[in-house]
Amino acid sequence: GSRERLYVLRLLLKRLPADRMDTLKNLIGVVAATAKAGRLEYLTLMLGPRVMRKPSSDPCTFCESDAPNIELFRTFVKERAYLIFNGDPDSMIGP
């Protein structure tokens, strides 16, 4: 189920080098703070493919193959307390 998927994602994120994890925390914090204004769908559509994989030759082109990357990035933002900040709401960046 979805809880098992989140657990696996959390384990994979723990393998990221510290500098990359810090960058991801900051990016997710900014996106989450901005998403409070109702911009989550737009931000995940724009940033998801670029954050989750190497950019294509035409960064303005959206491909159907980007859908899993967008969904994964959206999951990172929505489940950030568990996935990125280890369930510690005091360490979260942004509201």
C-alpha positions in Angstrom: 0.0 0.0 0.0 0.9 3.6 0.1 2.4 3.4 3.7 4.9 0.8 2.5 5.8 2.9 -0.5 6.4 5.9 1.7 8.6 3.8 4.0 10.7 2.6 1.0 11.0 6.2 -0.3 12.2 7.3 3.2 14.8 4.6 3.2 16.1 5.6 -0.2 16.3 9.2 0.8 18.4 8.3 3.7 21.1 7.2 1.2 21.4 10.6 -0.3 24.6 12.5 0.4 24.2 15.1 3.1 24.7 18.1 0.8 22.0 16.8 -1.6 19.6 16.1 1.2 20.1 19.6 2.5 19.4 21.0 -0.9 16.3 18.8 -1.2 15.1 20.0 2.3 15.4 23.6 1.3 13.7 23.1 -2.1 10.8 21.1 -0.6 10.4 23.8 2.1 10.2 26.6 -0.4 7.7 24.6 -2.6 5.6 23.7 0.4 5.5 27.3 1.7 4.5 28.5 -1.8 2.0 25.7 -2.2 0.0 27.0 0.7 -1.2 29.7 -1.7 -2.7 26.9 -3.9 0.2 26.6 -6.3 1.2 23.0 -5.6 -0.1 21.6 -8.9 1.7 24.3 -11.0 4.9 24.0 -9.0 5.1 20.2 -9.2 4.4 20.3 -12.9 7.1 22.8 -13.5 9.7 21.6 -11.0 9.1 17.8 -10.7 10.6 16.7 -14.0 13.6 19.0 -13.5 14.3 17.9 -10.0 13.7 14.2 -10.4 15.8 13.6 -13.5 18.4 15.1 -15.9 16.8 17.8 -18.0 15.9 17.1 -21.6 17.4 19.0 -24.4 14.2 21.2 -24.5 13.3 22.0 -20.9 10.0 23.7 -22.0 8.6 20.4 -23.3 6.4 18.2 -21.1 6.5 14.5 -21.9 4.1 11.8 -20.8 7.1 10.1 -19.3 7.4 13.0 -16.9 4.2 12.0 -15.1 5.9 9.6 -12.6 8.6 12.2 -11.8 5.9 14.8 -11.1 3.9 12.4 -8.9 7.1 11.5 -7.0 8.0 15.2 -6.4 4.4 15.9 -5.3 4.6 13.0 -2.8 7.9 14.5 -1.4 6.1 17.8 -0.8 2.9 16.4 0.6 4.6 13.8 2.8 7.6 16.0 3.7 7.2 15.6 7.4 7.7 11.9 7.2 9.9 11.5 4.2 12.3 14.5 4.5 12.1 15.7 8.0 11.8 12.3 9.8 8.5 13.2 11.4 9.9 16.2 13.3 7.6 19.1 12.5 9.9 21.5 14.4 12.7 20.9 11.8 10.4 21.6 8.8 11.2 24.6 6.7 8.1 26.7 5.8 4.6 26.5 7.2 
